[in-house]
């Protein structure tokens, strides 16, 4: 047995076959649900795996997952890995042209998609020459054009396959690809070996903080432990954070709960009903409405089972953390730092905040380096965060970007992240922000995240993004794009500037303001800085 994700899952399924593994709750108010034990999920994945193999999907082939959250998403990921095919996440917000790019760039040979996306799949398919097999979940809308390749129904595909586990041997070198849109450019497929993803992105099966030392130890730990943990990844599974969270739950032999889409009030009801212990989400955009619902219409909801809530992919502001903490005082709120290119890298220190920044206590596998020389920077000097050890192989189909981001040094593989940071004498890293989003104003560097944190501390600000706007005098100036709380009075630029000056150096204070009905973010809550720059520039031109 190797550190292969399918092997590891099967070892857990054989250890606790009757334990509940996966619960899918559809909402709002439909009452529809599916519950699978570990044995049931394993058999369902076997059936789909046999169907895919019968359709000519072979080891190394890429299978797209164009799906909302549900049993089918995780079942398909497992089915792919069982036959050594490569699961590839597809952003369900993409329109036809974007889908064409991803389908082609990822060299998809098969696609599993939700029926609601039938029209977009049909429009993209003629330009995705390698895509030859389609599986559709649910019934297509009556007015949707049918794809040129006739889809097989998911239930039919599953029923056609054997539930037996009679697959060839697998390898720790088998692949898992996570496409990441980032904030600029076209999406990139991050290529992970199973073993590297298990240790970097899934914690190495370490509920006690100590990763397993051999693959068989994972099932031994599950057998020795109990049950009662309930993992609830609330962001879309198409984003790496949620899928990795689900597999962490599986590796502990515990229950994983998913919703089709994020709805704060339904999330709270599910926490109460399923006695959820661990929630993962992405930033203020997901936590703030959860806190508002818990303080308002669902104020009597019992969330006492919740002992951890973590954010990865976007930083929780101090204001929103404090708001939720007051409502759930026994819950540990974690700001985790990680990415599709690096997995999990560390958790913010308790003293992180608008005055001290986002500070991490990190392992010896992380360094802050000069991007030119790749040598560690002196304490206090800015550099880029780099990670060594269990890192990805590179970007699929993009040797140029791979060479810019992944490298070998001292006999080890490294990844150079886009995040700028400093390190102090005690080894604590302060993350400044994405270098690509840094605003140069009169020679001073401003990282949007710091200004956004200050803006969201204003009681009338619901959400905010910050971007640089061209300025004849300063090169660029800081502009704030702000969504106010419902019912809040309109804020003036001068009021926000007064608020920010108590928290920020003068050159970081926004020089222009655009009020918007809704701050645009990705489905998982990540900032859309391209949109923010466009809105800020249009606001400055109009003002």
N, C-alpha and C positions, 0 to 999 in steps of 0.2 A: 504493500500500500504506500502511495506517495501523497504529497500535499496537493491533491487534486480535489477541486470543490465538489465534484459529483461523488467521488469516493468518500469524502468526509461526510457529506450529507447522508449517504447510504449507511455509513457506520452508525450515525446517530439514529436513523430510522430503524435500524435493526435493534438498537438498544432500548428505545422507548416507542415501539410501534403503535401502541394504543393511546399515546398522549396526543392531545390536541396540538396541531402544528400551525394551522393557518385558518384565519377567519376573515371572510370578506363581507362587509356590511354595506349594502347599497342604501342610498338615502337621497333626499330627505323623506322620511315617513313612509317608505314603501314596505318596510318590514322584511325585504328580501335579504337573505343571507346564505352563505355557504360555509361549512365547517369541514375541515379535513384533518384527520389524524396524520401522524408521520407515515404510517403504513399506507394510508389512503393517498397522500400527496406523492409518495414515492411511486406507487402503482400508476397513478394518473400521469406522472412524468414519463414513466416507462412506456406507456401506451403511445403518447405523442412522439417520443423518441423513435419508436419502431415505425410509426407512420412517416416521419421525416426521412429515416433511412430508406424506407421502401420507395420514396420519391426521388432517390438519388442524392440526398444530402450526405456528404461524406466528411470524414475528419478534416478540419481546417476550413470547411465552407462557412460562409457568414450568413446568419439568419437574423432578419430585422424584427424587432419587437415594437410595433407601432400601436401601442395599447395604452388605455387608461389603467389605473390601479385595479387589480383584481387577482383572483386565483390564477387566471390564464397567464398573467405576466410572469410570475415566479415559476409556474409549472413549465412554461416554454423555456425559460432560462435553464432550468434543471434538465429538461429534455435535450436541449442542445449540448450541454456539457456531458450528458451521459453517452452521446455518440461522438464526442470530441469535436462537435461543431462549435462555432463561435457566436454567442449571443451578442447582438448589437442594438443598443437603445436608439429609438427614433423619437425625436421631439414631436409630440402630437399637435403642437401649435403650428408646425410648418405648413406652408401652402405648397402648391404643386412644384414650382420652380426650385424651392428649397429642398423639397423631397427628392427631386431628380438629382440634385447635387449630392445629397447624402447617400441615396440608393447607389449611385454610380461610384462615388468616392469609396464607399465601404465594400463595393463589389458584392452586394447582396445576391444570393442565389434563391433564397426563400424569404417570405414575409408573413408574419402573423399580425393581423390588424383588426381593430374594432370596426364594426359595421358602419358606425357613424362617419368613418373616414373613407368610405367607399369611393365617393366622387373624386377626392384628392388622389387616391391610389390609382384610379382609372386614368386620371389626367397625366400622372407622372410615369406610368408603366411603359408607354411606347418609347420613352427615352432612356429606360433602364434595361439595357439589352441582356444583362446576365440574369435578371430576376425571372425565374421560370416557374415558381410554385407559390401559390397564395393560399392562406388559411384565414377564414373570416370568422370573427366572434360575433354571434348574433345575426339578426336579419337586417339586410340593407334597407335604407329608406326607399320608399316606393318610387321616388323621382330621381334616384341616383343612377348615373350611367354605370353599366357593368364594365369591369376591367376586361381587357382583351384576353387575358389568361383567366379562365373561369376559376373562381375561388372554391375551395373545399370548406364546408362548414366545420367549425372547431369541434363540435360534438361528434360529427361524423369522422373527422380525422382521429380523434381520441379513441372512438369505439373500434376503429379499424386496426389498432395496434395491440400487440400482446402486452399484458401487464408484467410479464416475466422480466427478470433482470439478467439478461444473457448477452452482455455487451463485451467487446474486447477490452483488454487492459488499457488503462489511461496513464497520463503522465503529468508530473508537476509542471511541465513545459507547455501544457495545453493553454490556449489563449482565451482571454476575455477582453472585449473592447468596449470602452466607455467613450461615446462621443460627447465632447464638451463644446458648447457654443462660445464660451468666454464672453468678452465684452467688445471685441473687435474681430473683423475678418470672418471667414467661413468656419463652420464647425470642424473640429479635428478629432480623429479617433485615437484615443490613448490605448496602446497595446500593453496589456498586463499578462504575465505568466500567472497561472493559478497560485503557485506557491507564494509569489511576491504579493499578490493581492490579498491572500489569506493573512499574511503577517502585517502588511502595511495598511490595508483598508478594512480588515475585519478583526484586528486585534490578536490574531493567532490563537483564538479560543481561550482567551485569558480573563475569565470573570474575576479571578483573584489578582490580576495584574501580572501574572507570570505566564508567558506564552507556552504552549505545549512544546515538548522537546522531540516528539515523534508523532506521526499521524494517528497511530492507534490510541494515543493518550486522550484524544478528544472524546471518544466514546467512553473511555474509562472515567473521565471527569463527569460526563453526563450521568453515567450509572451510579456514581458515588454521590451526586448531588440530588436535590429535590426539584420540584416544580413550583410554580407560583409567580414567576416573572412573566410579564406581558409587555411585549415590544410593540410600539405603535408608530411606524414611520408615516407621517402625515403628508409629506411632500410627494410629488409624483415619483413613481418608481423609475420613470425614464431618466431621472437624475440619479447619479451614482450614489449620493448620500443615502437615499431611501432603500435602494436595493442592497447596499452593503449593510445597512441596519437590519434588514430582514434576515440576511444570512448570519449576522452575528447572533440574532435570536435563535435561528436554527442550530447554530453550532453549540449553543448552550442547552439545546433540547427543550426550549421554551415556546410559548405561544406568540405568534405574530398576528397582528390585526391590521387590516388595510381598509380604507374607504375608496370608493371610485374617484371622488373629487373632494377637495378640501372645503368643508363648511364648518366654521368655528363652533356653532351650537351643537351640531351633530358630533363633533370631536369630543366635546365635554360630556355629552350623554354617553358616548362610548367609553370614555374613561371611567365613568361611574358604573356602567353596566358590566363591563368586562374586567373591572378592577385593574386597569392599566397601571403598570409601574414605571414605564419608561417611554417618553414621547420624544421624537426627533422632528425638527422642523427647520426652516431656513429664515432667520432674521426677524426683524420687527414686523415685516409685512404679514407674517403668519402669527406671531405671538401677540401683537397689539389687539387684533380683533378677537383673539381668544380671551385675553384679559378683559376686554370691554364686555364680552358676553358673560363672563364669569362675575363681573361686577354689576351687570345689569339684568337682562331677562332670565339668566340661568344662575343667579346668585346663590341659590340653595343647592346647587349640584354638589354631590359628594366627590371630591377629588383627593381624598385622604390617602388613597392607594398610591398616588403618584409620588415617587421619591427621586426621580431625575427627569429633567427636561433639557435637551441639548440642541444647540443651533450650530450648523456647519454650512459653509458656503456664503454666509452673510453674518455680520457681527450684530449681536443684540445690543441696543443702546442701554445705558445705565437707567434711563427713565423707564423704559418698558420692562426691563428686568425687575426694577423695584416695584412697579405696579403689579406684576404677576406674583412676585414674592410675597407681597402683603396679602394676597388672596389665597396663596398656597404656601404657608410659612414652612412646612416640612419638606418642601420640594427643593432639591439641589439643582440650581440653574447653571448650565455649563455653556460657555462660549468656546466651541471647539474650532481648531484651525486645521484645515486640510484642503485638498483639491483632488480633481480627477487625476492629475499628474503625480500626486504624491501620497494619496491615502490620508490617514489620520496622523497629524504631526504634533499635537499638543493641545492643552486647555489653558484658557486665560487665567491669570492669577486673580486672587480676590481683590487686589487693589487696582485692577484695570478699571479705567474710566476716562472721562473727558480730560482730566488734568494730567494723568500719568500715561495715557494711551493704552493700546491693546497689548498687554504684556504676557509672555509665554515662558513657562518653565519647560524646557525642551530636553530631549535626550542627546547623547553624544553623537547621534547620527545626523544632527542638524548643525549647520554652520551659517554664518552671515559672511558672504564673500564679495570681493570686488569682481564685477562681472567680466572685466577684461583679463585680469591675471588669475582669477579663481582662487586667490589666496584670502584667508580670513582677514576681515577688516579690524583695525584697532577699536577698542571700546569707545562708543559714542559716535563712530563714523558710520554713515549710511552705506548699506550694501544690499545685495539680494540674498534671499534665503535659498539655501541649497540643502539637499537631503541625499544621503548615501545609503546603500544597502539594498533593501527590497524595493526597488523603484521600477517603473515601466521600461519596456524595451524601446519605446519611442512612439512617434505618431504614424499611424497607418497611411501609406501612400504619400508621405511627405518627408523625404530625406532632408530637405532644406531646413524645415522647422525642427526636425529631430536633432540635427547637428547644432542648432542654436540653443537647445534646451537640455539635451541629454549628453553626458560625456563620461569618460573614464578617467580616474585620477587615483594614484596610489593603489592600483590593482582592484579598485571598486567602481561600481556604477553609481553615477550621481545624476540628479535632476536639478536644474537651475530654475527656480520658480520666478514668477513675475512680481512677487511681493517684495517691496523694499522694507528694510528693517535696520535697527541698530542693536548692539549687544552691550550689556554693561559688564563691570568687573566681576560680577557674580555669575555671569552666564545667562542672565535673564534677557530674553529677546523682546524688543518692542517693535511691533509691526506698524509700519507707517502707512502702507496702502499699496495698491497696484501701481507699479511704476508707469504703466501706460496711461493711467488716469491722472497722474500728477500734473498740477497746474503751476506753470512758471509765471509768476507775476512780479515784474520788476527785479528779477534775479532770485527771488525767494520761492521756495517750493512749498506748495500746499497740497496735502493729500485730502481728497474729498471726504473720506470716512470721518475724519476728525471734525470737520465743519458740520457734517450731517448729524453727528452725535450732539453737537451743541444746539443745532436747530431743533432737534426732536425733544430737547429738554424744555422747550417752550410749551406751556400747557395747551395752547390752541393749535399746535402743529401736530398733524396726524402722521405725515410721512414727508420725506424730503430727499432729494438728490442734488448733488452739487457738481457743476461743470465749469470749465474755463471758457470765457468768451473773448474773442480778439479785442484788443484795446490799443489804441494808437500810442498811448503814453507808457503803459506797463507791459505791453506785449500781449498779456491776457489778464483779465480780472476774474475774480470769483463770483459766480452767479448761482443763486439758489432757486431751485424749482420745488415749490412747496404745495402740499395738499393739506388744507385745514381740516380740523375736526368738524364733524357735522354740527351745524348751528353756531359755530364760532364766528365772531365778527371778522371782517376783512382786516388783515394785518398790513401795515405799511412797511416799506423797506426800513425806515428810520426806527420803527419799533423793534424789528428783528435785529438790526445792527446794535441797538442799545443792549438787547438781550445777549448777543454774541460777544460783545466787548468785555463782558464780565468773565468770559470763559476762554477767549481766544486772543492771540496776538493780533494787533491791528491789521496786518497785511492779510490775515486769513478771513477777516470779516467780509461777508458778501457785499459786493458793490452794486448788484442788480438783483431783482426779485421777479419771478414769474409765479403767479398763483394758478394752480391747475386743479380741475375737479378730481383727477386721479393720477397719481404717480405711477408710471408704467414700469412693471417689473416682469420677470419671467414667471412661468407657472409655479416655480419653486420659491419665488420671493427674491431672486437675485436682481441686483440693480441693472437697469438697461441704460447704460451711460451714453450710448449712441443717441437714443431718444432724448435724453436729458440735454445733451449738447445742442441738438437741433432746436428743442423748445427754448432753451436759454438764449441761443443766438437769435431766434425769431423775436423773442421778447425784447432783447436789447435793440434790435433793428427797429422794432415798432415803437419802442419807448424813446 
